[in-house]
């Protein structure tokens, strides 16, 4: 079994409760198996640790952040996309989504 524990962060479990200071999340074989205040659950011997650095821990939240835009007022037919570039430090990226009636959304 592969186990990892994420510690040292404020835990927001997504169930509507108050944030938990000094929270921890245990992940076993790629699945979340325990969440709570650090020390409130057993961690298997040999589990690797990940320090959240005092940040926020959001177990099970998927980063699916995207902006979908469509601007007909100015007749734009295509929105520019960014691609990773050494000039920009190798970061960036973009997505064009085709509008069902033509154009780009």
C-alpha positions in Angstrom: 0.0 0.0 0.0 1.2 3.5 -0.9 0.3 6.1 1.7 0.9 9.8 1.8 -0.2 12.3 4.5 -0.6 16.0 3.8 -0.1 18.1 6.9 0.3 21.7 8.2 -2.6 23.5 6.6 -6.1 24.7 7.2 -8.4 21.9 6.1 -11.7 22.7 4.4 -13.5 19.4 3.8 -16.3 20.8 1.6 -19.1 19.5 3.9 -20.1 22.9 5.3 -18.2 22.7 8.6 -15.8 25.2 10.0 -12.2 25.1 8.6 -9.9 22.9 10.7 -6.6 24.5 11.8 -3.6 22.1 11.7 -5.5 19.8 9.4 -4.3 16.7 7.7 -5.4 14.4 4.9 -4.3 10.7 4.4 -4.2 9.3 0.9 -3.9 5.6 0.5 -3.4 3.9 -2.9 -4.6 7.1 -4.6 -7.8 7.5 -2.5 -8.5 9.9 0.4 -9.0 7.6 3.4 -9.0 10.1 6.3 -9.3 13.8 7.0 -9.2 15.8 10.2 -7.0 17.5 12.7 -3.4 16.3 12.5 -3.1 13.4 15.0 -6.8 12.5 15.0 -6.2 9.4 12.8 -3.6 6.7 12.4 -1.0 7.1 9.7 0.6 3.9 8.4 4.3 3.3 9.0 6.3 4.3 5.9 3.8 6.9 4.7 5.4 9.8 2.9 4.6 13.3 4.1 3.8 16.5 2.2 4.0 19.8 4.1 1.2 22.2 3.0 3.3 25.1 4.3 0.5 26.6 6.3 -1.8 26.9 3.2 -5.2 25.6 2.6 -6.0 21.9 2.1 -9.0 21.1 -0.1 -9.3 17.3 -0.3 -11.1 16.0 -3.4 -11.3 19.4 -5.1 -10.4 19.3 -8.7 -8.8 22.4 -10.3 -11.0 22.8 -13.4 -10.6 26.6 -13.6 -11.5 27.8 -17.1 -12.7 31.0 -18.7 -15.2 30.7 -21.6 -15.7 33.9 -23.5 -17.6 35.0 -26.6 -17.6 38.5 -27.9 -19.9 39.1 -30.9 -19.9 42.9 -30.6 -16.5 43.3 -32.2 -16.7 40.5 -34.7 -13.9 38.4 -33.2 -13.6 35.1 -35.0 -10.8 33.6 -33.0 -9.5 34.2 -29.5 -5.7 34.0 -29.2 -4.2 31.1 -27.3 -1.1 31.0 -25.3 1.4 28.2 -25.7 4.3 27.5 -23.4 7.2 29.6 -24.4 10.7 30.0 -23.1 10.2 33.8 -23.4 7.4 33.5 -20.9 9.2 31.1 -18.6 7.6 28.1 -20.2 4.2 28.7 -18.6 0.8 29.6 -20.0 -1.7 27.8 -22.1 -5.2 28.4 -23.5 -8.2 26.7 -25.0 -10.4 27.7 -27.8 -13.9 26.3 -27.8 -16.0 26.3 -31.0 -19.4 27.8 -30.7 -22.1 25.5 -32.2 -23.2 28.3 -34.6 -19.7 29.1 -35.7 -17.0 31.3 -34.3 -15.1 30.7 -31.1 -16.6 30.8 -27.7 
